[in-house]
Amino acid sequence: MNLIRKSYASIEEKNHLDESRINPKFEDIHLKPSNQDTEIVQNLLEFIKENNLSTFTGTGEWNWLEKNARTQYLEALINHKEELLTELFCNMFRNDVTYGYLSPSYQDINGSGLWKNVLSNILCNIDTCVEFTGLDSLEMLVTKNEIGAPYGIKYGNGHILPDSPRHYYYSHKIHNICRKINDPKIFEIGGGYGGLTNFLYKYEKVNYTYVGIDLLPGLISTYYYLKKNDLKVNLLNDINKIVDGEINLFPFEIFSKSSNLNTNVDLIFSSRSLSEMSEETIDLYFNFINNSQTKYIYHENSNFVLFPESERHLEIIGSKFPISNDKYFLKSLQITPFTGGSGRYREFLYKLK
């Protein structure tokens, strides 16, 4: 008989010792687009037009988010409104371009009186990052104010975003997993705004080849963020056009229709995205993953259905993902050491047999 879990272990949320020193008001930032911003958006729109890409509707929780929290951005994208898109990307962390990509998103806490609690959580997550990665400088976690108008812990000429400690941690973990692999090739599914990717290339001295697969609205926000961080980024319409040693972004719209996806890969990573997709989309991804011969599958996803009656939180738990037991074994399963998601996220690491 299989036992049914009715609860789950989780990391305790607590008040940080420096909470009393925190200014409970976030710095107000609103940027005006530069020539670089305009050029990036023009390149994005040209790629979309050349490949006749439509704005794909997400599945699972993302379907709800797109209909209820991301309408301004998606409407501007669907109608190719260059000027509005440039304005939105320029301030992406404070509007619906990145809604759902950060924990919490700016709109959910702006004016709510929850700033101090959010900032306390970021401080706790920084401590977690220090403990598990050996982080020795907060400067490494900073997003400059001129890149998307970030919010969070003010530091120097920028801010430490709510998820930056977690993204840095996962870049460190990926580095350790791949430490014996020369020039590793990394695939990421659902990379959000590109926080993890930025850390992989800026703070780990490894010649990575990175391929990110995501829905078009998320993928182009990744492109914008990484270009603003002066990284080499390529938008692909063919998986066979991967540029080694650089960042390659591949739209889900093309990925889902591709028949030839037999490419070498060393590690496939996904954080807080797969469990929010529909079962059909998860099956599509794992059909690719199980046939990829990747050496490692590393993902962080929910492992408990916290809202079984919710119309929004339509989650499939990570332990139920259709990973081939004939090819892969579960090397480790552990609690995610960061706040967010009411503590129900877990890290799964699978290795090729």
C-alpha positions in Angstrom: 0.0 0.0 0.0 1.3 3.5 -0.9 1.2 6.0 1.8 -0.3 9.4 1.0 1.6 12.5 2.2 -0.7 15.2 3.6 2.1 17.6 4.5 5.7 18.3 3.5 9.0 19.4 5.0 10.0 23.0 4.3 12.5 25.8 5.0 11.2 28.1 7.8 10.5 31.7 6.8 11.9 34.0 9.5 12.7 37.6 10.1 16.3 38.5 9.3 18.4 40.0 12.1 19.1 43.1 9.9 15.4 43.6 9.1 15.1 46.6 11.5 17.8 48.4 9.4 15.9 48.0 6.2 14.2 51.0 4.6 10.7 49.7 4.0 10.3 51.8 0.8 11.8 50.6 -2.4 13.6 53.1 -4.6 11.4 54.5 -7.3 13.0 53.9 -10.7 11.5 54.6 -14.1 13.9 54.5 -17.1 13.7 56.2 -20.5 14.7 53.9 -23.4 18.1 54.3 -24.9 19.2 53.8 -28.5 20.5 50.3 -27.4 17.0 49.4 -26.0 15.4 50.4 -29.3 17.9 48.4 -31.3 17.4 45.3 -29.2 13.6 45.5 -29.6 13.9 46.0 -33.4 16.1 42.9 -33.6 13.6 40.9 -31.6 10.7 42.0 -33.8 12.7 41.3 -37.0 13.3 37.7 -35.7 9.6 37.2 -34.9 8.5 38.5 -38.3 11.2 36.5 -40.3 10.1 33.3 -38.6 6.4 34.1 -38.6 6.2 33.4 -34.9 2.9 33.9 -33.0 2.7 34.5 -29.3 2.1 30.9 -28.0 -0.3 30.6 -25.1 1.2 28.8 -22.2 -0.3 25.8 -20.5 -1.1 25.0 -16.8 -0.6 28.0 -14.5 1.0 30.0 -17.3 -2.3 30.1 -19.1 -3.9 31.7 -16.1 -1.0 34.2 -15.7 -1.2 35.3 -19.4 -4.9 36.0 -19.2 -4.9 37.8 -15.9 -1.5 39.4 -15.3 0.5 39.8 -18.5 -2.0 41.3 -20.9 -0.3 44.7 -21.6 3.0 43.0 -22.6 1.4 40.3 -24.6 -0.9 42.7 -26.5 2.1 44.9 -27.3 4.0 41.8 -28.5 1.1 40.4 -30.6 0.6 43.8 -32.3 4.4 44.5 -32.7 4.1 47.8 -30.9 7.8 48.8 -31.0 7.7 51.9 -29.0 5.6 50.4 -26.2 7.7 47.2 -26.1 10.8 49.3 -25.8 9.3 51.2 -22.8 8.2 47.9 -21.2 11.6 46.1 -21.6 13.4 49.1 -20.4 11.5 48.8 -17.1 10.9 45.0 -17.3 11.3 44.2 -13.6 8.5 46.6 -12.7 5.8 45.6 -15.2 4.2 42.5 -16.6 7.1 41.5 -18.9 8.6 39.6 -15.9 5.4 38.9 -14.0 5.6 35.3 -12.6 9.3 35.2 -13.2 10.2 36.6 -9.8 9.2 35.6 -6.2 7.4 37.8 -5.6 6.7 39.9 -8.7 6.8 43.7 -8.3 3.1 44.2 -8.9 2.1 41.8 -6.1 4.0 43.8 -3.5 4.0 47.4 -4.8 2.0 49.5 -2.3 0.9 46.4 -0.3 2.9 47.0 2.9 4.9 43.8 2.3 8.2 45.4 1.3 9.9 44.8 4.6 9.0 41.1 4.6 10.2 40.7 1.0 13.5 42.4 1.8 14.0 40.2 4.9 13.5 37.1 2.8 16.1 38.3 0.3 18.6 38.8 3.1 17.9 35.3 4.4 18.3 34.0 0.9 21.7 35.8 0.6 22.8 34.1 3.8 21.7 30.7 2.3 23.7 31.5 -0.9 26.8 32.4 1.2 26.6 29.2 3.1 26.2 26.8 0.1 28.3 28.6 -2.5 31.0 30.4 -0.6 29.8 33.7 -2.1 32.2 36.4 -0.9 30.9 39.6 -2.5 27.4 41.0 -2.7 28.4 42.8 -5.9 28.2 39.5 -7.7 24.4 39.4 -7.1 23.6 43.0 -8.2 21.6 43.9 -11.3 22.4 47.5 -12.3 19.6 50.0 -12.1 19.9 50.7 -15.8 19.1 47.1 -16.7 15.3 46.7 -16.4 14.8 48.9 -13.3 15.4 46.1 -10.8 14.0 46.1 -7.2 15.0 44.4 -4.0 18.0 45.0 -1.7 19.7 48.3 -2.8 23.4 47.8 -3.2 25.9 50.1 -4.9 24.5 51.2 -8.3 21.8 48.5 -8.4 19.6 46.1 -6.6 19.8 42.4 -5.6 16.6 41.0 -7.1 14.5 38.5 -5.1 15.7 35.5 -7.0 19.3 36.4 -7.6 20.7 34.4 -4.6 18.8 31.3 -5.9 20.0 31.8 -9.4 23.6 32.2 -8.3 23.3 29.1 -6.2 22.0 27.0 -9.2 24.8 28.3 -11.4 27.2 27.2 -8.7 25.6 23.8 -8.5 25.6 23.3 -12.3 29.3 24.3 -12.3 30.0 21.6 -9.7 28.0 18.9 -11.5 29.8 19.6 -14.8 33.3 20.2 -13.3 34.8 17.1 -15.0 33.2 17.9 -18.4 35.1 19.9 -20.9 33.2 22.7 -22.5 29.8 21.5 -21.2 26.6 22.0 -23.1 23.6 23.1 -21.0 20.0 23.1 -21.9 17.5 25.0 -19.8 13.7 24.7 -20.0 11.8 27.9 -19.0 14.7 30.2 -18.1 12.5 33.2 -17.0 14.3 36.5 -17.5 17.8 34.9 -17.8 19.1 35.3 -14.2 20.8 31.9 -14.0 22.3 32.2 -17.5 23.8 35.6 -16.6 25.6 34.0 -13.6 26.8 31.0 -15.6 28.7 33.2 -18.0 29.8 36.0 -15.7 31.0 34.2 -12.6 31.9 30.6 -13.6 35.1 30.4 -15.7 33.9 27.6 -18.0 33.3 27.6 -21.8 29.6 26.8 -21.6 27.4 26.3 -24.6 23.9 27.2 -23.4 20.6 26.6 -25.1 17.4 28.0 -23.6 14.0 26.8 -24.6 11.0 28.9 -23.6 7.7 30.5 -24.8 8.3 33.4 -27.0 7.3 36.2 -24.4 9.8 34.7 -21.9 12.5 34.0 -24.4 12.7 37.5 -25.7 12.8 39.0 -22.2 15.8 36.7 -21.6 17.4 38.0 -24.8 16.9 41.6 -23.7 18.3 41.0 -20.2 21.4 39.2 -21.4 22.1 41.6 -24.2 22.0 44.4 -21.6 24.5 42.5 -19.6 26.9 42.5 -22.6 26.7 38.8 -23.3 26.7 37.0 -26.7 23.2 35.9 -27.4 21.8 34.1 -30.5 18.1 33.7 -31.4 17.7 30.3 -33.2 15.1 29.1 -35.6 17.0 25.7 -36.0 18.5 23.6 -33.3 21.3 22.7 -35.7 22.5 26.3 -35.7 23.8 26.3 -32.1 26.9 28.5 -31.7 29.3 26.7 -29.4 30.6 28.7 -26.4 27.7 31.2 -26.6 24.1 31.6 -25.4 21.5 30.3 -27.8 17.7 30.8 -27.4 15.2 28.6 -29.1 11.5 29.4 -29.1 9.1 26.7 -27.8 6.9 27.4 -30.8 9.7 26.0 -33.1 10.9 23.4 -30.6 7.4 21.8 -30.4 7.2 21.3 -34.2 10.8 20.1 -34.7 11.3 16.4 -35.5 15.2 16.4 -35.5 16.3 17.3 -32.0 19.1 14.8 -31.7 21.8 17.1 -30.3 24.6 16.4 -27.8 23.9 17.8 -24.3 25.5 17.3 -21.0 23.0 18.7 -18.5 19.3 19.7 -18.8 18.1 22.1 -16.2 14.7 23.6 -15.2 13.7 25.6 -12.2 10.1 26.3 -11.0 8.6 25.9 -14.5 7.9 22.3 -15.5 5.5 21.7 -12.6 3.4 24.7 -13.7 2.9 23.2 -17.2 0.1 20.9 -18.5 0.7 17.2 -18.6 0.8 17.3 -22.4 3.6 19.9 -22.4 5.6 18.0 -19.8 5.3 14.8 -21.9 6.6 16.7 -24.9 9.6 18.0 -23.0 10.4 14.6 -21.5 10.1 12.8 -24.8 13.0 15.1 -25.8 14.9 14.7 -22.5 14.6 10.9 -22.4 16.0 10.7 -26.0 18.7 13.2 -25.5 21.4 11.0 -23.9 22.1 13.9 -21.5 24.4 12.9 -18.7 22.4 14.8 -16.1 18.8 16.0 -15.5 18.7 18.6 -12.8 15.4 20.3 -11.9 13.8 22.2 -9.1 10.0 21.9 -9.0 7.1 21.6 -6.6 6.6 18.2 -5.0 3.3 18.8 -3.2 0.0 20.0 -4.6 -0.7 22.9 -2.2 -3.8 24.2 -3.9 -5.8 21.2 -5.2 -9.0 23.2 -5.9 -7.3 26.3 -7.4 -8.0 27.3 -11.0 -4.6 29.0 -11.1 -2.1 26.7 -9.4 -2.5 23.7 -11.7 0.6 21.8 -10.7 2.1 18.4 -11.5 4.6 17.4 -8.8 8.2 16.8 -9.7 8.4 13.2 -8.5 5.7 12.3 -11.1 7.6 13.6 -14.1 8.0 10.8 -16.8 11.7 10.3 -16.6 12.9 7.0 -18.1 13.8 4.7 -15.3 15.6 2.5 -17.7 18.1 5.2 -18.6 18.3 7.4 -15.5 18.6 7.0 -11.8 17.7 9.5 -9.0 21.1 10.5 -7.6 19.7 13.0 -5.1 16.5 14.6 -3.8 16.6 17.4 -1.4 14.6 20.4 0.0 15.3 23.6 -1.9 17.1 25.8 0.7 15.4 29.1 -0.4 12.1 30.8 0.5 9.2 30.9 -1.9 6.5 28.5 -2.9 5.6 28.0 0.7 8.6 25.7 0.9 7.3 23.0 -1.4 10.1 23.0 -4.0 12.6 20.2 -4.3 15.8 19.7 -6.1 16.0 16.5 -8.2 19.3 15.3 -9.8 19.2 12.3 -12.2 22.2 10.7 -13.8 22.5 8.6 -16.9 23.1 5.0 -16.0 
